[in-house]
Amino acid sequence: MKFTLSWLKEHLDTDASLTEITDRLTAIGLELEGVENPADVLRPFKVARVIEAGPHPNADKLRLLKVDDGSGTPWQVVCGAPNARQGLVGVFGPPGTYVPGPAFTLKPAKIRDVESFGMMCSYRELEMGEDHDGIIELPQDAPVGTSFADYAGLDDPVIDVSVTPNKQDCMGVRGIARDLAASGIGTLKPLVIADVARVGAGPDVRTEDADGCPAFYGCTVKGVTNGVAPDWMQARLKAVGQKPISTLVDITNYVMIDLGRPLHVYDMSTLSGGLVARKAKDGEEVLALNGKTYTLDTSMTVIADDAQVHDIGGIMGGEHSGVAETTTDVLIECAYFDPEHIARTGQKLMLTSDARQRFERGVDPAFLDDGLAIATAYVTQLCGGTASEITRAGAAPAEPRTVSYDPAYCAALGGIDVAADEQKAILERLGFGIDSSATPWTITVPTWRRDVAGKADIVEEVVRITGIDAIPSTPLPRLPGVAKPTASPAQLQERRVRRLAAARGLNEAVNWSFISEKEAAPFGGGDWTLANPISEDLKVMRPSLLPGLLSAAKRNLDRGAGSVRLFEIGRRYFKAEDGTSIERATLGIVLAGDKISRDWRGGKAQAFTAHDVKAEVLALLDAAGAPAAKLMDFAPDAAGPGDHYHPGQAATLRLGPKNVLAAYGTLHPGTAKAFGFKPVHGAVMVAELFLDGIPLKPRGSAMREAYAPPALQAVTRDFAFLVNAGVPAGDLVRAVKGADKKHITDARVFDSFAGAGVPEGKLSLAIEVTLQPVDKSFADEELKAIADAIVKAAAKLGAELRG
């Protein structure tokens, strides 16, 4: 919500400084987004007089000017404006000045071989209007040398605040002024509602949709002249981002921003019969003012005449009945639309507007007559014409609501002791009616506060205006004894994994749980798509943590990062068979760029490989409580790892043949390309640890087991096997370990060879086996028996002991 300081002071009588006002806005819950001052850009421009004007020696359409800007030395300026002449007082930008319209900085230049310093400016070049037919002409008594921003009174800061959804009353400047006045920043000025002379019966308007449009008020103004809105109105609208269109349209926009009351104006010459608020018919279409055609259904409220639909009720008007320069007779609509109906219609049509923002939050249902009177007064004052009587169809839900409230409840719930008299004064300044003749009080809620429903809401208002910072910090009482641990096994698991990942040199990322449809596509598209997302980039609930990590890795590489090592712990989202949501705890890893950068010791840089990401996965699985040494390493199949992995360069780690605990490997080139990775970035390694699949042990004693090293020395033996090239090395290692589970404590591949001496299609795998004696040292016969068992177990996989 944007407004200018002068606009605010139309409703608020205050001497407070800009800083005091903005600080107080944040303190009362209207968070300051920023402050802009248009004068800052235009301050370098000076009021200047043309003291000489003659023809350019080398161009018929150019003029050579001498310009006095009060600096003491006239500037020579080449100008092509048709109204450039001696004696003209205008706006001059000296060299070094930034011109906002064309967006360049003035420099001395030669134009047709004649030097020119600075420029005389038009309104469009200063972004003050569309007039570009000539340079600005100021009155002859304008003080030469004065900053144009100061002379034109442009020093009017634009304040931008974030309005929370419950503060519908602050979607207008007057509502913000009311809150500031209640907090002690000045006094709220009375709202002036001008009397309008009305002649003749009102228009034929009615409502046939009591749910979507409970009340529809309207009046006509005939004989209007729809020209250009006055400068003061255009300036305020442009300051808050509204483009001035015509007087009639600008009036409706001004009243909406000023008072939070959306309106609509119809050109009566385009209407066939009266207007009715009704449900749309399935398949009806309307060409809206944004130039797009929308197909409607029976859940939507529209404004129509006898021939067609003219308005998507409360959201956007139709192009057919919009006012134009030739409009002479208008019908002004002031209606109340149900917030829930507006929200659902806007979501279905994916259509947003300033009117929708206000109606779906809830406008003041008791402000129909006054809002229509104020708009009609503006129309008759600025456009002329004769107003009719008001036609009132239906009734808005403006019945007063009351809340029973005990002032002591403020301290009990809000934690701050505010005197009863002060509470009463705050609430009255906010527009609440107070009957304090007995306790509890009877409080009448103002019609513009749809969000206030109970005593807790009253406490919130008192605390908000008093100040959150006035609440004392009170520590919770400490219970006697030693505090018991509260973290669940799943939380403890995430803590262990997070600490180890950071200790291993990975950087933690925290991404949105929502991604774009484009990012979700390589990962199956996602089961959950938002109907009304914040933006198109946050539309799908992520089916994997990798999209967010890949986008983050790409951003870091683009900004010069040589090596990216990211991890994230979070949830991924799926739809169950019964339609409910499933959230699964996951850890994602992305390794990109160089593992080792080039230097004088190692020479060329080294890239990450699938073995690097597997090492991270195994270490983190061990920290998560998975039996990492007993996991089975499976090649890709129907259970994983997924189409986003590179075929032949990825695998899964499983606890049993079906329970997949992790997937890891090289990112598929197609997926890498979809996320913007280029060949220069090299291969990207990714992994997913499915923490929800790891069996969690119940919380036990915090004490560690006593360290009890073996009493006897371990023995190692090496075995070299010839295996078919297609046999996974992990299968051979598991077979070897299973040959004698009592004495074999470890087995690992330490060499792989194919070539001379090894038959074609075969591979030589050398395995180091660690044997641990239990109660006595091994005898030669025992070692031979274990070795025979190892060879026999390997033979089941077709492995032969090399001679």
C-alpha positions in Angstrom: 0.0 0.0 0.0 1.6 3.2 -1.2 0.7 6.8 -0.4 2.4 10.2 -0.2 3.1 12.2 2.9 0.9 15.0 1.8 -1.9 12.6 1.0 -1.7 11.1 4.5 -1.9 14.6 5.9 -5.2 15.2 4.1 -6.6 12.9 6.8 -4.1 13.3 9.7 -3.4 16.5 11.5 0.2 16.1 12.7 3.5 17.9 13.0 5.4 14.6 13.3 8.5 14.2 11.1 8.6 11.6 8.3 10.9 9.4 10.4 8.6 9.5 13.4 5.6 8.5 11.2 7.4 5.6 9.5 8.8 4.3 12.8 5.3 4.4 14.3 3.8 2.6 11.3 6.1 -0.4 11.8 5.5 -0.3 15.6 1.7 -0.6 15.1 1.9 -3.5 12.7 2.1 -1.7 9.3 5.6 -2.7 8.4 7.5 -0.1 6.4 8.6 -1.5 3.0 10.4 1.7 2.0 10.3 5.4 1.4 11.0 7.1 -2.0 11.2 10.7 -2.7 10.7 11.7 -6.4 12.4 15.0 -5.6 15.7 13.3 -5.1 16.0 12.4 -8.8 14.8 15.9 -10.0 16.7 18.0 -7.4 19.7 18.6 -9.7 17.4 20.2 -12.4 17.3 24.0 -12.2 14.8 26.7 -13.1 16.5 28.5 -16.0 15.9 31.3 -18.5 16.8 31.3 -22.2 18.6 34.6 -22.6 19.5 34.1 -26.3 18.0 31.9 -29.0 19.2 31.7 -32.6 19.4 29.3 -35.5 21.8 26.4 -35.5 24.5 27.0 -38.2 24.3 23.5 -39.5 20.7 22.3 -38.9 17.4 24.0 -39.8 15.3 22.3 -37.1 17.7 23.0 -34.2 18.1 26.1 -32.1 21.3 27.4 -30.4 20.4 28.7 -26.9 22.2 30.6 -24.2 20.7 29.4 -20.9 21.1 31.2 -17.5 20.6 28.7 -14.6 21.8 31.2 -11.9 25.3 29.8 -11.8 26.8 33.0 -13.2 28.0 31.6 -16.5 25.4 30.9 -19.3 25.4 27.5 -20.8 25.4 26.9 -24.6 22.6 24.4 -25.4 21.5 22.9 -28.7 17.8 22.3 -28.6 15.2 20.9 -31.1 12.0 21.9 -29.2 9.7 24.0 -31.4 8.9 26.3 -28.4 12.5 27.1 -27.6 12.8 30.9 -27.7 14.4 33.9 -26.0 12.9 34.7 -22.7 11.4 31.3 -22.0 11.7 30.1 -18.4 12.0 26.3 -18.2 13.8 23.4 -16.6 17.5 22.9 -17.3 19.7 19.9 -16.6 23.4 20.7 -16.5 26.2 18.3 -17.5 26.5 15.3 -15.1 22.7 15.2 -14.4 20.8 11.9 -14.8 17.7 12.3 -16.9 15.1 9.6 -15.7 12.9 9.5 -18.8 15.4 8.4 -21.4 17.7 7.0 -18.6 21.0 8.6 -19.4 23.5 11.0 -17.9 24.1 14.3 -19.6 27.6 14.9 -21.0 29.1 17.7 -23.1 28.5 16.7 -26.7 28.9 18.0 -30.2 25.7 18.2 -32.2 26.2 19.0 -35.9 29.7 20.3 -35.0 28.4 22.7 -32.3 29.2 22.0 -28.7 26.2 21.6 -26.4 26.2 21.5 -22.5 23.2 20.1 -20.8 19.6 20.2 -22.0 16.3 22.0 -21.6 13.8 19.3 -20.6 10.2 18.2 -21.4 7.7 16.7 -19.0 8.2 13.2 -20.4 12.0 13.4 -20.0 11.4 14.1 -16.3 8.8 11.4 -16.1 6.2 13.9 -15.0 3.8 13.3 -17.9 3.4 12.3 -21.5 3.9 15.8 -23.0 6.9 15.8 -25.3 5.8 18.4 -27.9 8.1 21.0 -26.4 10.2 21.9 -23.4 8.6 22.8 -20.1 7.4 26.4 -19.9 7.2 28.0 -16.4 5.8 31.4 -15.3 8.1 34.3 -16.0 8.4 35.0 -12.3 9.8 31.6 -11.5 13.0 32.1 -9.6 16.0 31.3 -11.8 18.6 29.1 -10.2 16.1 27.4 -7.8 15.9 23.6 -7.8 13.0 22.6 -9.9 11.9 20.0 -7.4 11.6 22.6 -4.7 9.9 25.1 -7.0 7.3 22.6 -8.2 6.7 21.2 -4.7 7.8 17.7 -5.6 9.3 17.1 -2.2 6.5 14.7 -1.2 7.9 11.3 0.0 6.1 8.2 -1.1 5.6 5.7 1.8 5.2 2.0 1.1 3.8 -0.2 3.9 3.0 -3.9 4.0 -0.6 -4.5 5.0 -1.4 -7.8 6.6 -4.5 -9.7 5.3 -6.5 -8.9 8.6 -6.0 -5.2 8.3 -8.6 -4.5 5.5 -9.3 -1.1 7.0 -5.7 0.0 6.1 -6.1 -0.6 2.4 -7.0 3.1 2.2 -5.1 6.1 3.3 -7.7 7.1 5.8 -7.5 3.8 7.6 -3.7 4.2 8.0 -4.3 7.8 9.3 -6.8 6.5 11.8 -4.3 3.9 13.2 -1.6 6.6 13.4 -4.0 9.0 15.2 -4.9 6.2 17.7 -1.2 5.7 18.4 -0.7 9.4 19.3 0.7 10.6 16.0 -1.7 13.6 15.4 -5.4 13.7 15.2 -7.8 12.2 12.6 -9.5 14.9 10.6 -13.3 14.5 10.1 -14.3 13.1 6.7 -16.1 15.7 4.6 -19.0 14.4 2.6 -20.1 17.0 0.2 -23.8 17.5 -0.5 -24.7 16.6 -4.0 -27.7 18.1 -5.8 -29.8 15.2 -7.2 -32.4 15.4 -9.8 -34.6 12.6 -11.1 -35.0 9.0 -10.4 -32.1 6.7 -9.9 -31.0 4.0 -12.5 -32.4 0.5 -12.8 -30.0 -1.6 -10.8 -30.8 -4.7 -8.8 -29.2 -7.8 -7.3 -30.2 -11.4 -7.9 -27.2 -12.9 -6.2 -27.7 -12.2 -2.5 -24.7 -14.4 -1.6 -22.1 -12.9 -4.0 -23.4 -9.3 -4.1 -25.7 -8.5 -1.1 -25.9 -4.8 -1.9 -25.8 -2.9 -5.2 -26.1 0.9 -5.1 -26.0 3.2 -8.1 -26.7 6.6 -9.5 -26.3 8.4 -12.8 -24.5 11.6 -13.8 -25.6 13.0 -17.1 -23.9 15.7 -19.2 -20.3 15.0 -18.1 -17.2 16.0 -19.9 -14.5 13.3 -19.4 -11.2 15.2 -19.8 -7.9 15.1 -18.0 -7.9 14.9 -14.2 -6.5 17.9 -12.3 -2.7 17.9 -11.7 -3.0 17.2 -7.9 -5.0 14.0 -8.5 -2.7 12.9 -11.3 0.4 13.6 -9.2 -0.9 11.5 -6.3 -1.9 8.6 -8.5 1.4 8.5 -10.4 3.3 8.7 -7.1 1.6 5.4 -6.0 2.1 3.6 -9.3 -1.3 4.4 -10.9 -1.3 5.6 -14.5 -3.7 8.5 -15.0 -6.2 7.6 -17.8 -9.1 10.1 -17.7 -11.0 12.1 -15.1 -13.7 9.6 -14.5 -11.4 6.6 -14.2 -8.9 8.5 -12.1 -11.7 9.5 -9.7 -12.6 5.8 -9.0 -9.0 4.9 -8.5 -8.4 7.9 -6.2 -11.4 7.1 -4.0 -10.3 3.4 -3.8 -6.8 4.3 -2.6 -7.9 7.2 -0.5 -10.8 5.6 1.3 -10.5 1.9 0.5 -13.8 1.9 -1.4 -13.6 0.4 -4.9 -16.1 1.8 -7.5 -16.9 1.3 -11.1 -18.2 3.7 -13.8 -20.2 2.6 -16.8 -20.8 4.5 -20.1 -24.6 4.5 -20.2 -24.6 4.7 -24.0 -23.2 1.1 -24.1 -25.8 -0.4 -21.8 -29.0 -2.2 -22.9 -31.5 -1.8 -20.1 -30.7 -1.9 -16.4 -27.9 -3.5 -14.6 -28.2 -6.6 -12.5 -25.8 -8.4 -10.2 -26.3 -12.1 -10.9 -24.5 -15.5 -11.1 -22.7 -16.0 -14.4 -23.9 -18.7 -16.8 -21.5 -21.5 -17.7 -19.5 -20.5 -20.7 -20.3 -16.8 -20.6 -17.4 -14.7 -21.7 -16.3 -11.1 -20.9 -13.6 -9.0 -22.4 -12.0 -7.3 -19.4 -10.3 -3.9 -19.2 -6.9 -5.7 -19.3 -7.7 -6.8 -22.8 -8.1 -10.5 -22.0 -11.2 -12.6 -22.4 -12.4 -14.7 -19.4 -14.7 -17.6 -19.5 -17.1 -17.7 -16.5 -19.0 -20.3 -14.6 -22.0 -20.3 -12.2 -20.0 -19.8 -9.1 -19.0 -16.3 -10.2 -20.8 -13.0 -9.7 -21.2 -10.6 -12.7 -22.8 -7.3 -13.5 -24.8 -7.6 -16.7 -27.5 -5.8 -18.6 -30.2 -7.3 -20.8 -27.7 -8.1 -23.5 -24.3 -9.1 -22.0 -21.9 -9.3 -19.1 -20.1 -6.0 -18.4 -18.2 -6.7 -15.2 -16.6 -9.5 -13.3 -18.2 -8.4 -10.0 -15.7 -6.8 -7.6 -12.6 -7.7 -9.6 -12.5 -6.0 -13.1 -14.8 -4.2 -15.4 -15.5 -5.0 -19.0 -13.9 -3.1 -22.0 -17.2 -2.7 -23.8 -18.8 -0.4 -21.2 -15.7 1.5 -20.2 -15.8 5.2 -20.3 -14.0 7.2 -23.0 -13.4 10.8 -24.0 -16.7 10.9 -25.8 -18.7 9.7 -22.7 -21.4 12.1 -21.6 -23.6 10.0 -19.4 -22.3 7.6 -16.7 -23.7 5.2 -14.1 -21.6 5.0 -10.9 -21.7 1.6 -9.2 -21.0 1.2 -5.5 -21.6 -2.4 -4.4 -20.7 -4.8 -1.6 -19.3 -8.1 -2.7 -18.8 -11.1 -0.5 -15.1 -11.6 0.3 -15.1 -15.4 0.0 -16.9 -15.2 -3.4 -14.3 -12.7 -4.7 -11.4 -14.8 -3.5 -12.7 -17.9 -5.2 -13.5 -16.2 -8.4 -10.1 -14.5 -8.5 -8.3 -17.8 -7.9 -10.3 -19.6 -10.7 -9.6 -16.9 -13.2 -6.0 -16.2 -12.0 -7.0 -12.6 -12.1 -5.8 -10.0 -9.7 -6.7 -6.3 -9.4 -6.7 -3.5 -6.8 -10.4 -4.0 -6.4 -10.0 -7.7 -5.7 -7.4 -7.0 -3.1 -9.8 -4.9 -1.1 -13.0 -6.8 -1.6 -11.5 -10.2 -0.7 -10.2 -8.7 2.5 -13.5 -7.1 3.2 -14.5 -3.4 2.6 -16.7 -1.4 5.0 -20.3 -2.6 4.3 -21.7 0.6 5.9 -19.8 2.9 3.6 -21.9 2.5 0.5 -24.0 5.7 0.7 -21.0 7.8 1.7 -18.7 6.3 -0.8 -21.1 6.9 -3.6 -21.8 10.4 -2.4 -18.0 11.3 -2.4 -17.4 9.8 -5.8 -20.5 11.6 -7.2 -19.3 14.9 -5.8 -15.9 14.5 -7.5 -17.6 13.7 -10.8 -19.9 16.7 -10.7 -17.1 19.0 -9.6 -14.5 17.9 -12.1 -16.6 16.7 -15.0 -19.8 18.7 -14.6 -23.2 17.1 -15.2 -26.3 16.4 -13.2 -26.6 13.6 -10.6 -29.7 11.4 -10.1 -31.1 10.0 -6.9 -29.5 6.8 -5.6 -31.0 3.4 -6.2 -30.4 0.9 -3.4 -30.8 -2.7 -4.2 -30.3 -5.3 -1.4 -28.7 -4.6 1.9 -25.1 -5.0 3.0 -24.2 -7.0 6.2 -23.6 -3.9 8.3 -25.4 -5.0 11.5 -23.3 -3.9 14.5 -21.4 -6.6 16.3 -20.6 -6.5 20.0 -17.9 -8.1 22.2 -18.0 -8.5 25.9 -14.7 -7.4 27.3 -13.0 -7.1 30.7 -10.1 -4.7 30.8 -8.2 -7.1 33.0 -8.0 -9.5 30.1 -5.3 -7.3 28.5 -2.7 -8.1 31.2 -3.8 -11.8 31.4 -3.5 -12.4 27.6 -1.3 -9.6 26.3 1.2 -9.5 29.2 1.0 -5.8 29.5 -0.9 -3.8 32.2 -2.7 -0.9 30.4 -5.0 1.3 32.5 -8.7 0.8 31.8 -9.1 4.5 30.8 -6.2 4.3 28.4 -7.6 1.1 26.8 -11.0 2.9 26.4 -9.3 5.9 24.8 -7.3 3.7 22.4 -10.4 1.8 21.3 -12.5 4.9 20.8 -9.8 6.5 18.7 -9.8 3.3 16.5 -13.6 3.7 16.1 -14.9 1.2 18.6 -18.0 2.1 20.6 -17.5 1.5 24.4 -20.2 1.0 27.0 -18.1 1.0 30.2 -21.0 1.4 32.7 -20.5 -2.1 33.9 -17.7 -4.7 33.8 -17.4 -6.5 31.5 -17.6 -3.7 29.0 -19.8 -4.0 25.9 -17.8 -3.0 22.9 -19.3 -2.3 19.5 -17.0 -3.2 16.6 -16.8 -0.7 13.8 -18.1 -1.9 10.5 -14.8 -1.5 8.8 -13.1 -4.1 11.2 -14.3 -7.4 9.8 -11.3 -9.1 11.6 -12.4 -8.4 15.2 -14.6 -11.2 16.5 -13.7 -11.7 20.2 -12.0 -10.4 23.3 -8.6 -11.6 22.1 -8.8 -9.3 19.1 -9.6 -6.4 21.4 -6.5 -7.2 23.4 -4.5 -7.3 20.2 -5.7 -3.8 19.3 -4.7 -2.4 22.7 -1.3 -4.0 22.7 -0.6 -3.1 19.1 -1.3 0.6 19.6 0.4 0.7 23.0 3.5 -1.0 21.5 4.8 -4.5 21.5 8.1 -3.2 22.9 6.2 -2.2 26.1 5.6 -5.8 27.0 8.0 -6.8 29.7 10.3 -9.7 29.1 9.4 -12.3 31.7 11.3 -15.6 31.9 9.3 -18.8 32.3 9.6 -20.4 35.8 12.3 -23.1 36.0 11.0 -26.4 37.3 13.0 -28.1 40.0 15.3 -30.9 39.1 17.2 -31.8 35.9 15.5 -31.0 32.7 14.4 -34.0 30.7 15.3 -34.2 27.0 12.5 -33.2 24.7 13.9 -33.9 21.2 12.3 -36.9 19.4 14.5 -39.6 17.9 13.8 -38.1 14.4 14.9 -34.7 15.6 18.1 -36.1 17.1 18.8 -37.9 13.9 18.5 -34.7 11.8 20.8 -32.9 14.3 23.5 -35.6 14.0 23.3 -35.6 10.2 23.3 -31.8 10.0 26.4 -31.5 12.2 28.3 -34.2 10.4 27.5 -32.7 6.9 28.8 -29.4 8.0 31.9 -31.0 9.6 32.6 -32.7 6.3 32.8 -29.4 4.5 29.2 -29.2 3.0 27.4 -25.9 3.2 23.8 -26.0 4.4 21.1 -24.4 2.1 17.6 -23.5 3.1 15.3 -23.4 0.1 11.6 -22.8 -0.4 9.3 -25.9 -0.2 7.7 -24.6 -3.4 9.3 -24.7 -6.9 8.3 -23.9 -10.4 6.6 -26.3 -12.8 9.7 -26.1 -15.0 11.9 -27.2 -12.1 9.6 -29.9 -11.0 9.3 -31.5 -14.5 12.5 -33.5 -14.5 11.5 -35.0 -11.1 8.1 -36.2 -12.1 6.2 -32.9 -12.0 5.1 -33.1 -8.3 1.8 -34.3 -6.9 0.7 -31.0 -5.4 0.2 -27.8 -7.4 -1.0 -24.6 -5.8 -4.2 -23.0 -7.2 -3.2 -19.5 -6.0 0.6 -19.4 -5.7 2.5 -16.3 -4.6 4.3 -16.5 -8.0 4.7 -18.9 -10.9 8.2 -19.8 -9.5 6.6 -21.1 -6.3 3.8 -23.1 -7.7 4.6 -26.8 -7.0 5.3 -28.4 -3.6 8.7 -30.0 -4.2 8.8 -33.8 -4.9 12.6 -33.7 -4.2 15.1 -31.4 -2.5 17.4 -31.5 -5.6 15.7 -28.8 -7.7 16.3 -26.1 -5.0 19.8 -27.2 -4.5 20.6 -27.4 -8.2 19.3 -23.8 -8.7 21.4 -22.6 -5.8 24.5 -24.4 -7.1 24.0 -22.8 -10.6 23.7 -19.3 -9.0 26.9 -19.8 -7.1 28.8 -21.1 -10.2 27.5 -18.2 -12.2 28.9 -15.8 -9.6 32.4 -17.3 -9.7 32.3 -20.1 -7.1 34.9 -22.7 -8.1 33.6 -25.5 -5.9 30.0 -25.9 -4.7 29.2 -28.4 -1.9 25.6 -28.0 -0.7 23.3 -30.0 1.4 19.7 -29.5 2.7 17.5 -31.3 5.2 13.8 -30.9 4.6 10.6 -32.4 3.5 9.4 -33.6 0.1 5.7 -33.9 -0.6 3.6 -36.6 -2.2 -0.1 -37.5 -2.5 -1.3 -40.7 -0.8 -3.8 -43.0 -2.5 -6.6 -41.6 -0.3 -5.7 -38.0 -1.5 -4.0 -36.9 1.7 -0.6 -35.3 1.8 2.6 -37.3 2.7 5.7 -35.5 3.9 9.0 -37.4 3.8 12.2 -36.3 5.7 15.0 -36.1 3.2 18.6 -34.9 2.9 19.8 -33.7 -0.5 23.4 -33.2 -1.6 24.8 -31.4 -4.7 28.5 -31.4 -5.6 29.5 -29.2 -8.5 32.5 -27.5 -9.9 36.0 -28.6 -8.9 36.8 -31.0 -6.1 40.4 -29.8 -6.1 41.4 -26.6 -7.7 44.5 -26.4 -9.9 47.8 -25.6 -8.2 51.5 -26.1 -8.6 51.4 -29.4 -6.6 48.6 -31.2 -8.4 48.5 -29.4 -11.7 45.1 -29.7 -13.3 41.9 -29.3 -11.4 40.0 -32.4 -10.4 36.3 -32.8 -10.8 33.9 -34.5 -8.4 33.0 -38.2 -9.2 30.3 -40.5 -8.1 32.7 -42.0 -5.6 33.0 -38.7 -3.9 29.2 -38.3 -3.4 29.0 -42.0 -2.3 31.5 -41.3 0.4 29.4 -38.5 1.7 26.3 -40.7 1.6 27.8 -43.5 3.5 29.2 -41.2 6.2 25.8 -39.5 6.7 23.9 -42.7 6.7 26.1 -44.0 9.4 25.4 -40.8 11.4 21.7 -41.2 10.8 21.8 -44.6 12.5 21.7 -46.8 9.4 23.9 -49.9 9.3 26.1 -48.4 6.5 28.4 -51.4 6.4 25.6 -53.8 5.8 23.7 -51.9 3.1 23.3 -53.4 -0.4 24.5 -51.4 -3.4 22.0 -51.8 -6.2 22.2 -50.6 -9.8 19.3 -48.6 -11.1 16.0 -50.4 -11.5 12.2 -49.7 -11.1 12.8 -48.7 -7.5 15.3 -46.0 -8.2 17.2 -43.9 -8.3 15.1 -41.9 -10.9 15.2 -40.5 -14.4 17.1 -37.4 -13.2 20.2 -39.6 -12.6 22.7 -40.5 -15.4 22.1 -44.1 -16.5 25.1 -46.3 -15.6 26.6 -43.7 -13.3 24.1 -43.9 -10.4 23.0 -46.5 -7.8 21.0 -46.9 -4.6 21.9 -48.1 -1.2 19.2 -50.3 0.4 18.5 -52.1 3.6 17.2 -55.2 2.0 16.1 -55.4 -1.6 13.2 -53.0 -1.4 13.9 -50.4 1.4 15.9 -47.7 -0.5 17.8 -45.5 2.0 19.8 -43.4 -0.5 20.3 -42.7 -4.2 23.4 -41.2 -5.5 25.4 -40.6 -8.7 25.8 -38.2 -11.7 23.0 -35.9 -12.6 21.4 -36.7 -15.9 22.8 -34.4 -18.7 19.2 -33.5 -19.7 18.3 -32.5 -16.2 21.6 -30.5 -15.9 20.7 -28.7 -19.1 17.2 -28.0 -17.8 18.7 -26.2 -14.8 21.2 -24.2 -16.9 24.4 -26.1 -16.3 26.9 -25.9 -19.2 29.7 -28.3 -20.3 32.2 -25.9 -18.7 30.7 -26.6 -15.3 31.5 -30.3 -15.7 29.4 -33.2 -14.3 27.2 -32.5 -11.3 27.0 -35.1 -8.5 23.8 -35.4 -6.5 22.4 -37.6 -3.8 19.3 -38.1 -1.8 19.1 -39.7 1.6 15.6 -40.8 2.6 15.7 -40.3 6.3 12.2 -41.6 6.7 13.3 -45.1 5.6 16.0 -45.4 8.3 14.7 -47.4 11.3 14.9 -45.2 14.4 16.0 -46.6 17.7 14.1 -45.5 20.8 15.8 -43.0 23.1 18.2 -44.9 25.4 20.8 -43.9 27.9 23.0 -40.9 27.1 26.0 -42.9 28.3 28.4 -44.3 25.7 29.3 -47.9 25.7 32.7 -48.6 27.3 35.6 -48.8 24.9 36.7 -52.5 24.8 39.3 -53.1 22.1 40.1 -56.7 21.0 42.7 -58.4 23.2 44.3 -60.1 20.2 46.0 -58.7 17.0 43.9 -58.8 13.9 45.1 -60.6 10.8 44.7 -59.5 7.2 44.7 -61.7 4.1 44.5 -60.7 0.4 42.5 -62.5 -2.2 42.5 -61.9 -6.0 39.5 -63.2 -7.9 38.7 -63.4 -11.5 35.0 -62.3 -12.0 32.8 -61.6 -14.9 33.0 -57.9 -15.7 29.3 -57.4 -15.1 29.4 -58.6 -11.4 29.1 -55.7 -9.0 32.1 -55.5 -6.7 29.8 -54.9 -3.7 28.2 -58.3 -4.3 31.6 -60.0 -4.1 32.5 -58.1 -0.9 29.2 -59.1 0.7 29.8 -62.8 -0.2 33.3 -62.7 1.3 32.0 -61.1 4.5 29.3 -63.8 4.8 31.8 -66.6 4.6 32.6 -66.5 8.3 30.6 -63.8 10.2 32.3 -64.7 13.5 35.9 -63.9 12.5 35.6 -61.7 9.3 35.2 -58.1 10.6 35.9 -56.3 7.3 36.5 -56.7 3.6 37.3 -54.1 1.0 38.4 -53.9 -2.6 41.8 -52.5 -3.0 42.6 -53.2 -6.6 40.7 -53.6 -9.9 42.5 -54.7 -13.1 41.7 -55.7 -16.6 44.2 -56.2 -19.3 47.3 -58.4 -19.9 46.9 -61.7 -18.1 43.2 -61.3 -17.5 40.8 -63.0 -20.0 38.6 -60.8 -22.1 35.2 -60.2 -20.4 36.8 -60.8 -17.0 38.0 -58.5 -14.2 40.5 -59.0 -11.5 39.3 -57.8 -8.1 41.7 -57.9 -5.2 40.1 -57.9 -1.7 41.7 -57.3 1.6 40.0 -59.4 4.4 40.4 -58.5 8.1 40.2 -61.5 10.5 39.8 -61.0 14.2 40.6 -63.8 16.6 38.3 -64.1 19.6 39.8 -66.0 22.5 43.1 -67.3 21.0 45.4 -66.6 18.1 44.6 -68.4 14.8 46.2 -71.7 14.0 47.3 -72.4 10.4 44.5 -74.9 10.1 41.9 -72.3 11.1 43.2 -69.7 8.7 43.1 -72.2 5.9 39.5 -73.2 6.7 38.5 -69.5 6.7 40.3 -69.0 3.3 38.6 -72.0 1.8 35.2 -70.7 3.0 35.9 -67.4 1.4 36.9 -69.0 -1.9 33.8 -71.2 -1.8 31.5 -68.2 -1.1 33.0 -66.2 -4.0 32.6 -69.2 -6.3 28.8 -68.8 -6.0 29.1 -65.6 -8.0 31.3 -67.3 -10.6 34.5 -65.9 -9.1 37.7 -67.9 -9.4 40.9 -67.4 -7.3 43.7 -66.2 -9.4 46.8 -68.4 -9.6 
